Amino acid sequence: MIEIDTLPQNEIKEGFKARFVHTENLTLGYWDVEEGAILPMHAHFHEQITQVLEGKFELTIGEETKVYEKGQLAVIPPNVMHGGKALTKCKIFDIFCPVREDYWKNHFKQKH
């Protein structure tokens, strides 16, 4: 059993603090995001599913921008530009496939 609140939390980007669970094939990310925090447009080879658990997050995927709230999720295909802004304080849950090794390495270095 993994208790999410007991995992180490690290600030990955300004205003974006995360806890990660890594399996052999995917990464789960539990984010606490400050109101007004900006996620710059970027792309990666991972498929990503993002679910807003609390708050409002404006997310742009490709050319489409929508505001996501509790109970809504977005599927972000590999290599598609995306970014966003926290309109309020948010809790966000991400699933990445395959494993986000860049997050694992960051998490591992800060953990040890």
Order of alpha helices (4+ residues) and beta strands (2+ residues): beta-beta-beta-beta-beta-beta-beta-beta-beta-beta-alpha
